[in-house]
Amino acid sequence: MSSRPTMRAINQDTFGGPEVLHLAQVPRPEPLPTEVLVRVRSAGVNPVDWKTREGGGMAGALGEPPFILGWDVSGVVEEAGFGVHTLEVGDEVFGMPWFPRQAGAYAEYVTAPSRQFARKPAALDHDRAAAVPLAALTAWQSLVDAAHVGAGQRVLIHAAAGGVGHFAVQIAKHLGAHVIGTARAAKHDWLRSLGADEVVDYTAVRFEDVVRDVDVVLDLVGDGHDATSTRSLKTLRPGGTIIAVPSGVSPELLDAARAHGLRAKAYLVEPDGAGLARIASLIDKGALQVEVEDVLPLADAGEAHRRGEEGRTRGKLVMRVTD
């Protein structure tokens, strides 16, 4: 009797720093009905990955190690389970499967429901496509579904040059908003090229001293860093909304917002194949640019985490899993 096929993956056996990530041979998953088996060509790296590695982030959903990190996938459908009608073997796809449960994107294969994937944008190779799902869906769902951003509104985006931020700038502009972003001065020209109308150097000025009458704040930093969420309330006009992504909405932030006639919403991204298809259409039309700072081999997952945790990445870091 033949043994179950195996694959290369980045595993971790304990919570800790980047050094806990190691290359291992693990059993290859098999698709259930309505699922596809995707051979992963490239995997995106996100802040939630290293937070989970340390025991924060989505560790509560994954449980105790060992587990395989990663949610951003770009690859090729290898097998299609019974009941799959939207995809076929050989289709190039991208997705953010299973979030916040384990997807195991830091591996040569993943399985997930077919409708959590979409066809990869034709304009992108797998490296750049892997940079899209989690970050672009976070930007899209928070601005469109949670904040209902519309034409003529003023939107402030913190960490505008990061993975989610650079998509949020472009999506807000696509929706017709006046876009203000916070970032270091070296990234201002690039952000303006993406559509930012104003850019604030948060290292030189207090953003709440120079930004006013905002309808929506998309906070990708959180109160854990210099009370960014709480300070952002000062930039909002009455009835305005803050969407707090990384750290959620504390009781103190909620009370402060209500006291000033403002709304504070927590947000967590969810798998959305249909949303990814809309995003892919924007990319193929040239309306959405994807920034990848570097592509590293799978074996260098620890280095990818170390670089990401420095907080200086322009756009995304990606790992190439298979050729």
C-alpha positions in Angstrom: 0.0 0.0 0.0 1.4 3.4 -1.0 1.9 6.0 1.7 0.1 9.3 1.6 1.9 11.9 -0.6 3.9 14.6 1.2 4.9 18.1 0.4 7.3 20.8 1.6 5.9 23.3 4.1 7.0 25.9 6.6 6.0 24.5 10.0 6.3 25.7 13.5 6.2 23.6 16.7 6.0 26.4 19.2 5.1 30.0 19.5 8.0 32.4 19.2 10.3 34.5 17.0 11.1 34.0 13.3 13.5 31.3 14.2 10.6 28.9 15.1 9.7 28.6 11.4 11.4 25.7 9.7 11.0 23.7 6.5 9.4 20.3 6.9 7.8 17.4 5.0 4.2 17.1 5.9 1.2 15.1 4.5 -0.3 16.6 1.3 -4.0 17.5 1.8 -6.8 16.0 -0.2 -9.8 17.9 -1.5 -13.2 17.1 -0.1 -16.4 17.5 -2.2 -16.8 21.2 -3.3 -13.1 21.8 -2.6 -10.1 22.2 -4.9 -6.5 21.2 -4.4 -4.2 24.1 -5.5 -0.5 23.8 -6.2 0.8 26.9 -4.6 3.2 28.9 -6.8 3.6 31.9 -4.5 2.4 32.9 -1.0 1.9 36.4 0.4 3.2 37.5 3.8 1.0 39.6 6.0 1.3 41.1 9.5 -1.3 38.6 10.8 1.2 35.9 10.0 3.9 37.0 12.3 1.5 38.0 15.0 0.0 34.5 14.9 3.5 33.0 14.9 4.1 34.8 18.2 0.9 33.6 19.8 -1.3 36.6 18.9 -3.2 37.3 15.7 -5.3 34.3 14.7 -3.6 31.9 17.1 -6.9 31.5 18.9 -8.4 30.1 15.7 -5.5 27.9 14.9 -4.9 26.5 18.4 -1.6 25.3 19.7 1.3 24.5 17.3 2.3 22.7 15.3 0.6 24.5 12.4 1.4 26.0 9.0 1.0 29.7 8.6 -0.2 31.7 5.6 -3.4 32.7 3.9 -2.4 34.4 0.6 -2.3 31.9 -2.2 -1.6 32.1 -6.0 -1.4 28.8 -7.8 -2.9 26.3 -10.2 -5.8 23.9 -9.6 -4.4 20.4 -9.4 -7.6 18.5 -8.5 -11.3 19.4 -8.2 -13.5 17.6 -5.8 -17.0 16.4 -6.5 -19.5 19.3 -6.9 -17.0 21.9 -8.1 -18.4 23.8 -11.0 -16.7 27.2 -11.0 -13.1 26.0 -11.5 -11.3 23.3 -13.5 -8.0 21.5 -13.3 -5.3 23.8 -14.8 -7.0 27.0 -13.9 -4.7 29.7 -12.4 -6.3 31.0 -9.2 -5.7 33.2 -6.3 -7.4 33.4 -2.9 -7.4 33.8 0.8 -8.9 30.5 1.9 -10.3 29.6 5.3 -9.3 32.8 7.1 -9.1 33.0 10.1 -8.8 29.2 10.4 -5.6 27.5 9.1 -5.1 27.6 5.3 -1.5 26.6 5.3 -0.4 28.8 2.4 3.3 28.4 3.4 3.2 25.0 1.6 3.3 23.4 -1.8 -0.4 22.5 -1.7 -3.6 23.8 -0.1 -7.2 22.7 -0.2 -10.3 24.9 0.3 -13.8 25.4 -1.0 -13.6 26.4 -4.7 -15.7 29.5 -4.2 -13.0 31.0 -1.9 -10.8 31.3 -4.9 -11.1 33.4 -8.1 -9.2 33.2 -11.4 -5.9 35.0 -11.2 -5.7 38.4 -12.9 -4.2 37.8 -16.3 -2.1 40.9 -15.9 -0.2 39.5 -12.9 2.3 36.7 -12.5 1.9 34.4 -9.5 4.3 36.4 -7.3 2.3 39.6 -7.7 -1.0 37.8 -7.5 -0.1 36.3 -4.2 0.3 39.8 -2.8 -3.3 40.6 -3.4 -5.9 38.6 -1.6 -5.8 39.4 2.1 -4.6 42.9 1.7 -6.9 43.9 -1.2 -9.9 42.2 0.3 -9.3 44.0 3.7 -9.2 47.3 1.8 -12.2 46.5 -0.3 -14.5 45.1 2.4 -13.6 47.7 5.0 -14.1 50.7 2.6 -17.1 49.3 0.6 -19.0 47.0 3.0 -18.2 48.5 6.4 -17.7 52.2 5.7 -19.8 52.6 2.5 -17.4 55.1 1.0 -18.9 57.2 -1.8 -18.0 59.9 -4.2 -17.0 63.2 -2.6 -16.2 61.8 0.8 -12.9 62.5 2.6 -11.0 59.3 3.6 -7.9 59.2 5.9 -5.8 56.0 5.5 -3.1 55.3 8.1 -0.1 53.2 7.0 -1.0 54.1 3.4 2.2 52.7 2.0 1.8 49.2 3.4 0.2 46.1 2.0 -3.4 47.0 2.8 -2.8 50.7 2.7 -1.6 51.0 -0.9 -4.7 49.1 -2.1 -6.9 51.2 0.1 -5.6 54.4 -1.4 -6.4 53.2 -4.9 -9.8 51.7 -4.0 -10.9 54.8 -2.2 -9.9 56.9 -5.2 -11.8 54.5 -7.5 -14.9 55.1 -5.3 -14.5 58.8 -5.9 -13.2 59.8 -2.5 -10.7 62.5 -1.6 -7.8 60.4 -0.2 -5.4 61.4 2.6 -2.7 59.0 3.6 -0.1 58.9 6.4 3.4 57.7 5.5 7.0 58.6 5.8 8.1 61.3 3.4 10.1 59.0 1.1 6.9 57.3 0.0 4.8 60.4 -0.6 5.5 60.7 -4.4 4.7 57.1 -4.9 1.4 57.4 -3.0 0.4 60.4 -5.0 1.1 58.4 -8.1 -1.5 55.8 -6.8 -4.1 58.5 -6.3 -3.5 60.1 -2.9 -4.7 63.7 -2.9 -2.8 64.6 0.3 0.0 62.8 2.2 1.0 63.5 5.8 4.5 62.6 7.2 3.5 61.2 10.6 7.1 61.5 11.8 7.2 65.2 11.2 3.7 66.4 12.4 0.9 65.1 14.5 -1.7 64.1 11.9 -4.6 65.3 14.0 -3.1 68.8 13.9 -3.3 69.0 10.1 -6.2 66.8 9.0 -9.8 67.8 9.5 -13.4 67.1 8.3 -12.8 63.5 7.4 -15.8 61.2 6.8 -13.9 57.9 7.2 -10.7 56.9 8.9 -9.3 53.5 7.9 -6.8 52.8 10.7 -4.3 50.2 9.8 -2.1 51.0 12.8 -4.2 50.9 15.9 -4.1 52.3 19.4 -1.2 50.1 20.3 1.1 52.5 18.5 0.9 56.1 19.8 -2.9 55.9 20.4 -3.5 56.2 16.6 -7.1 55.2 16.7 -8.1 57.6 19.6 -6.1 60.5 18.0 -7.9 59.8 14.7 -11.3 60.7 16.3 -10.1 64.4 16.2 -9.9 64.3 12.4 -13.5 63.1 11.9 -16.5 65.4 11.2 -19.7 64.7 13.2 -21.3 61.4 12.1 -17.9 60.2 10.8 -16.7 56.6 11.0 -13.4 55.0 12.0 -12.7 51.5 10.9 -10.1 50.0 13.3 -8.5 47.0 11.6 -5.5 45.6 13.5 -6.5 46.0 17.1 -10.3 46.3 16.9 -12.4 48.7 19.0 -11.7 48.9 22.7 -14.5 50.0 25.1 -12.6 53.2 25.7 -12.4 54.0 21.9 -16.1 53.2 21.5 -17.1 55.4 24.4 -14.9 58.3 23.1 -16.4 58.0 19.6 -20.0 58.0 20.9 -19.3 61.0 23.1 -18.4 63.0 20.0 -21.2 61.7 17.8 -18.9 59.4 15.9 -19.0 55.7 14.9 -16.2 53.2 15.6 -16.3 49.8 13.9 -14.0 46.8 14.2 -13.2 44.9 11.1 -11.9 41.4 10.2 -11.5 40.3 6.6 -13.3 37.2 5.3 -12.8 34.9 2.3 -14.7 36.2 -0.7 -14.1 34.7 -4.1 -16.7 37.1 -5.8 -14.9 40.1 -4.2 -11.6 38.8 -5.5 -13.1 38.5 -9.0 -14.1 42.2 -8.9 -10.6 43.1 -7.7 -9.0 41.0 -10.5 -11.1 42.9 -13.0 -9.8 46.2 -11.7 -6.3 44.9 -11.9 -6.7 43.7 -15.4 -8.2 47.1 -16.4 -5.1 48.9 -15.0 -7.2 50.6 -12.3 -5.4 48.8 -9.4 -1.6 48.5 -9.1 0.1 45.8 -7.0 3.4 46.7 -5.2 5.7 43.8 -4.3 8.9 44.9 -2.5 10.7 41.6 -2.7 10.2 37.9 -3.5 11.9 35.4 -1.2 12.2 31.6 -1.4 9.9 29.5 0.8 12.9 28.4 2.9 13.5 32.0 3.9 10.1 32.4 5.7 11.9 33.5 8.9 13.7 36.3 7.0 10.5 37.4 5.4 8.9 37.7 8.8 11.9 39.6 10.2 11.7 42.1 7.3 8.0 42.5 7.6 8.1 43.1 11.3 10.4 46.1 10.8 7.4 47.9 9.4 9.2 49.6 6.5 7.9 47.5 3.6 6.5 49.3 0.6 3.6 47.1 -0.5 4.0 43.4 0.1 6.6 40.7 0.7 6.0 37.4 -1.1 7.5 33.9 -1.0 7.9 31.7 -4.1 6.8 28.2 -3.2 7.1 26.2 -6.4 8.1 27.0 -10.0 
